[in-house]
Every structure is written in C-alpha cells, then in structure tokens.
Amino acid sequence: MRCGGHAPAPFVPAAVREMPKTVYVLNGPNLNLLGTREPELYGRATLAEVEKLCRATAQRFGLVVEFRQSNHEGEIVDWIQEARAEKAAGLILNPAGYTTTSIAILDALHTMEAPVIEVHITNIHARESFRRHSYVSRVARAVICGFGIEGYALAITGLAALIGAEARKG
C-alpha cells in the first residue's frame, strides 16, 4: 500500500486503455430496401451508404460501429442483448416498423446501461397517426427524426458527446 492507505491503481496496458469503443447501429424491417423503397419518403441512399456514413462519423470520435439490419424482431432483440453483454458504448436504433409495435424490443432496451438513441429517416410525427407512437422513445436518451440518413450521423455525434468521446484532429 501507498501512503494514505490506498492500494495502487491496477496496471492497465495502453493497448487496452486505448481500445476503441463500439457503438451498435441496428436497423429494423425493410431498411434493406433503402434507395428503392418509396424514395420520395426515404431518399435514394442505400443502406450500404448509411453504413459508410456511420463508420466515417464514428471514426472521427475514435469509435467503431457494429452495423446490422434485420427484418426479424427476435434477431434485433438478440443484438440488443449482445450489445449489452459486450458493454457497447451506446446503441443507435432505427426500429422501423417495430417502432409502434414491439414490446419485446422495448423490454430488451430496458436492460441497456449504455445510452440508446432512436433514429428515423422521416419525421414520424408528420406522417400517419399510427406512426407517431414509439415504444422505443420510452427508453431512448434522444430521438432524431426527419433529417434523412444524416440523422444517423447526428445520432453518432450526439452519442459521442454523451459518452465523452472527443473528435480527433486531422
């Protein structure tokens, strides 16, 4: 023990201290059709372009992205649980059609200790009345909607601020 009765801090190798933090970006049903499905609402960008945008934005903050899409509710629940188990720095979720229906996703999100940010490409509040209710919003730290795919970049930037990740220079 050192003076003052405190044990020395445990040694943590630099490689471990500097490991990038992982952000999960999960996408719900039909987002695999981005660019071709209702482009007048969702734009012409593809999901691959969304992924590229997410990775580039995260890299600016020294974060890495685990990017996934599924049309299956249970798979999304599994990924949320994986993010929790892997101690992800945060979770960005576009629940798509499950926004208004999935209590299973809501229950999984309740287990997350890291911040959850909900993203929608369109402004769900300016659309049909049934789209205005979101189960995810009950647990989300923030909701971003109506900015097109740029909403994902905004979500990552906001998450970086929440977890104290600073933009890298250069």
C-alpha positions in Angstrom: 0.0 0.0 0.0 1.0 3.5 -0.7 1.0 6.3 1.9 -2.5 7.3 2.9 -3.7 3.7 2.9 -4.8 3.4 -0.7 -3.8 0.5 -2.9 -2.0 1.4 -6.1 -4.2 1.5 -9.2 -4.1 -1.7 -11.1 -1.9 -1.7 -14.2 -3.9 -1.5 -17.4 -1.9 -1.9 -20.6 -2.0 1.0 -23.0 -3.5 -1.2 -25.8 -6.5 -2.0 -23.5 -6.9 1.6 -22.3 -7.0 2.8 -25.9 -9.3 0.2 -27.3 -12.0 1.8 -29.4 -15.4 1.9 -28.0 -18.1 0.1 -30.0 -21.4 1.6 -31.0 -24.1 -0.7 -32.2 -26.2 0.7 -35.1 -29.3 -1.6 -35.5 -31.9 -1.3 -38.3 -35.3 -2.8 -38.4 -37.5 -4.2 -41.2 -37.5 -3.0 -44.8 -34.4 -0.8 -44.3 -32.6 -3.2 -46.5 -34.7 -1.7 -49.3 -33.4 1.8 -48.8 -32.8 3.6 -52.1 -35.6 1.7 -53.9 -38.5 1.6 -51.5 -40.5 4.8 -51.5 -37.6 7.1 -52.5 -39.9 10.1 -52.3 -40.1 9.4 -48.5 -36.8 7.7 -47.7 -34.5 9.1 -50.3 -32.2 7.3 -52.8 -29.4 6.5 -50.4 -28.9 2.7 -49.8 -28.3 1.0 -46.5 -24.7 0.5 -47.6 -24.3 4.2 -47.9 -25.9 4.7 -44.4 -23.3 2.2 -43.0 -20.5 4.1 -44.7 -21.7 7.4 -43.2 -22.0 5.8 -39.8 -18.5 4.3 -39.9 -17.0 7.6 -41.1 -18.7 9.6 -38.4 -17.8 7.2 -35.7 -14.2 7.2 -36.8 -14.0 10.9 -36.2 -14.6 10.2 -32.5 -12.4 7.1 -32.2 -15.5 4.8 -32.2 -16.1 1.7 -34.1 -19.5 0.6 -35.5 -21.2 -2.7 -35.4 -23.8 -2.2 -38.1 -26.7 -4.6 -38.7 -30.2 -4.8 -40.2 -32.9 -7.4 -39.8 -36.5 -7.9 -40.8 -36.9 -10.2 -37.7 -37.8 -8.9 -34.3 -36.2 -11.7 -32.3 -32.9 -11.1 -34.1 -33.0 -7.4 -33.2 -33.7 -8.4 -29.6 -30.7 -10.8 -29.7 -28.5 -8.0 -31.0 -29.6 -5.6 -28.2 -28.7 -8.3 -25.7 -25.4 -8.8 -27.4 -24.7 -5.0 -27.2 -25.4 -5.1 -23.5 -23.2 -8.2 -23.0 -20.4 -6.7 -25.0 -20.7 -3.5 -23.0 -21.2 -1.3 -26.1 -20.6 2.4 -25.6 -24.1 3.0 -27.0 -26.8 1.8 -29.2 -28.4 3.6 -32.1 -31.7 2.0 -33.3 -33.9 2.6 -36.2 -36.7 0.3 -35.3 -38.6 1.0 -38.5 -41.9 -0.9 -38.5 -41.3 -2.2 -34.9 -41.3 1.4 -33.6 -45.1 1.2 -32.9 -45.5 -2.5 -32.1 -42.6 -4.1 -30.3 -42.8 -4.5 -26.6 -40.1 -7.2 -26.9 -37.6 -4.6 -28.3 -38.7 -2.2 -25.6 -38.1 -4.8 -22.9 -34.6 -5.6 -24.3 -33.8 -1.9 -24.4 -34.7 -1.6 -20.7 -31.7 -3.8 -20.0 -29.2 -1.5 -21.7 -27.0 0.5 -19.4 -25.4 2.5 -22.3 -27.3 5.3 -23.9 -29.9 4.4 -26.6 -30.7 6.8 -29.4 -33.7 6.3 -31.7 -33.4 7.3 -35.3 -35.9 7.7 -38.1 -35.2 8.8 -41.6 -38.5 10.6 -41.9 -40.3 12.8 -39.4 -42.6 10.2 -38.0 -44.7 12.9 -36.3 -45.6 14.4 -39.6 -46.9 11.1 -41.0 -49.9 8.8 -40.4 -51.1 9.0 -36.8 -50.2 5.4 -36.0 -46.5 6.2 -36.7 -46.4 8.9 -34.0 -46.3 6.4 -31.1 -42.9 4.9 -30.3 -42.3 2.3 -27.7 -38.5 2.9 -28.2 -38.9 6.5 -27.2 -39.8 5.4 -23.7 -36.2 4.3 -23.1 -34.3 6.4 -25.7 -32.0 9.1 -24.4 -32.7 11.0 -27.6 -34.8 10.8 -30.7 -33.7 12.0 -34.1 -36.2 12.1 -37.0 -36.7 13.8 -40.3 -33.1 14.5 -41.3 -32.9 11.7 -43.8 -29.9 9.5 -43.5 -27.9 12.4 -41.9 -29.9 11.6 -38.7 -27.6 8.6 -38.2 -24.5 10.9 -38.3 -26.3 13.3 -35.9 -27.1 10.3 -33.6 -23.4 9.2 -33.5 -22.2 12.7 -32.9 -24.7 13.1 -30.1 -23.8 9.8 -28.6 -20.1 10.7 -28.7 -20.9 13.8 -26.7 -22.9 11.7 -24.2 -20.1 9.3 -23.6 -17.3 11.9 -23.6 -15.7 10.8 -26.9 -13.9 13.8 -28.4 -13.4 14.4 -32.1 -10.0 13.5 -33.3 -7.9 16.1 -35.1 -6.7 15.6 -38.6 
